[in-house]
Amino acid sequence: MATTSLKASLLRNAVGALLAFLFPSWYGPRKKYRPEDHYMRGPGPKWHAKHPSGRVKGGRRI
């Protein structure tokens, strides 16, 4: 009885691993959340409107 249960469990795990491996190839890669795509990449127009003095590099204006 325990042997049958063990075999069924191993078979279920093997089938699950196989499906997890093959699933992306059937439907293409899953789109994953990439936080770097959503981060602000610099000051926006409101910041530039409040700070019209220009850019500063190395302690001096460009």
C-alpha positions in Angstrom: 0.0 0.0 0.0 2.8 2.5 0.9 4.7 1.5 -2.2 1.8 2.4 -4.4 1.4 5.7 -2.7 5.1 6.4 -3.0 5.0 5.5 -6.7 2.0 7.8 -7.3 3.7 10.6 -5.5 6.9 10.3 -7.5 5.0 10.1 -10.8 2.9 13.1 -9.9 6.1 15.1 -9.0 7.8 14.0 -12.3 4.8 15.0 -14.4 4.6 18.3 -12.6 8.3 19.0 -13.2 8.0 18.0 -16.9 5.0 20.3 -17.4 6.7 23.1 -15.6 9.7 22.6 -18.0 7.6 22.3 -21.2 4.9 24.9 -20.5 7.0 28.0 -21.4 8.0 26.4 -24.7 4.3 25.8 -25.7 3.1 29.3 -25.0 6.3 31.4 -25.3 8.2 32.9 -22.4 6.1 34.3 -19.6 6.3 38.0 -19.1 7.9 38.7 -15.8 7.7 41.8 -13.8 10.8 43.9 -14.3 10.9 46.7 -11.7 13.6 48.6 -13.7 11.0 49.2 -16.4 8.9 51.1 -13.9 11.4 53.2 -12.1 11.7 56.9 -12.8 14.9 57.5 -14.8 15.5 61.1 -13.9 13.9 64.4 -12.9 10.7 65.3 -14.8 9.4 68.5 -16.3 8.1 69.8 -13.0 11.5 69.5 -11.4 13.1 71.2 -14.3 10.6 74.1 -14.0 11.5 74.6 -10.4 15.3 74.3 -11.0 16.0 76.3 -14.2 19.7 76.9 -13.3 21.1 74.2 -15.6 23.1 71.1 -15.0 26.0 70.9 -12.6 28.9 68.5 -13.1 31.7 68.1 -10.7 30.8 71.3 -8.7 30.7 73.6 -11.8 28.1 74.5 -14.3 28.2 73.1 -17.8 
